[in-house]
Amino acid sequence: MDEKKRGISKVKSIINEIAYDLGIDKKLVRQVLLLTFKELAVTLLLKGKPVMIRRFVKFVVAAAAVKKINKEKTKEKSE
């Protein structure tokens, strides 16, 4: 049966599959995935890359905001 017809999102489908394959609790799998994506987002932010991860991470940094931050950094360095 199609996942959309069952009302299961792609994220839940991935969590269910990982939990089944590894034989661990779905809640634990969800927590690990959330932590992993948050770490990725923080790493990308620290490197000045635009972050557009939704659902897992509740913040989105647009490319324009990153450019503004980079301009401020270069401005401080030149002073």
C-alpha positions in Angstrom: 0.0 0.0 0.0 1.2 3.5 -0.8 2.7 5.3 2.2 0.6 8.5 1.6 -2.6 6.5 1.6 -1.7 5.0 4.9 -0.9 8.4 6.3 2.7 7.6 7.1 5.2 10.4 6.4 8.6 9.7 4.8 10.3 10.4 8.1 8.1 8.0 10.1 8.7 5.4 7.3 12.4 5.8 7.7 12.2 5.6 11.5 10.0 2.5 11.3 12.4 0.8 8.8 15.5 1.5 10.9 13.9 0.4 14.1 12.7 -2.8 12.5 16.1 -3.6 10.9 18.0 -2.9 14.1 15.4 -4.3 16.5 15.4 -1.2 18.6 12.7 1.2 19.9 11.3 3.7 17.4 11.5 6.5 20.0 15.3 5.9 20.3 15.7 5.9 16.5 13.8 9.2 16.3 16.0 10.8 19.0 19.2 9.7 17.3 18.0 11.1 13.9 17.0 14.4 15.5 20.4 14.7 17.2 22.3 13.8 14.1 20.5 16.4 11.9 20.9 19.0 14.6 24.6 18.4 14.7 24.7 18.6 10.9 22.9 21.9 11.0 25.2 23.4 13.7 28.2 22.3 11.8 26.9 23.8 8.6 26.1 27.1 10.4 29.6 27.3 11.9 31.1 26.9 8.5 28.9 29.7 7.1 26.8 27.4 4.9 23.1 28.0 4.4 21.0 25.6 6.3 17.6 24.5 5.0 16.8 21.4 7.1 13.1 21.4 8.0 11.1 19.0 10.2 14.2 17.8 12.0 15.6 21.2 12.9 13.2 24.0 13.8 15.4 26.8 12.4 16.2 27.8 8.8 19.0 30.2 7.8 18.5 31.7 4.4 21.3 32.4 2.1 20.7 36.1 2.4 21.3 35.9 6.2 24.5 34.1 5.7 25.7 36.7 3.2 24.9 39.4 5.8 26.9 37.6 8.5 29.9 37.2 6.1 29.8 40.9 5.2 29.9 41.8 8.9 32.8 39.4 9.5 34.8 40.9 6.6 34.0 44.4 7.8 35.3 43.6 11.3 38.5 42.1 9.8 39.2 45.1 7.7 38.9 47.5 10.6 
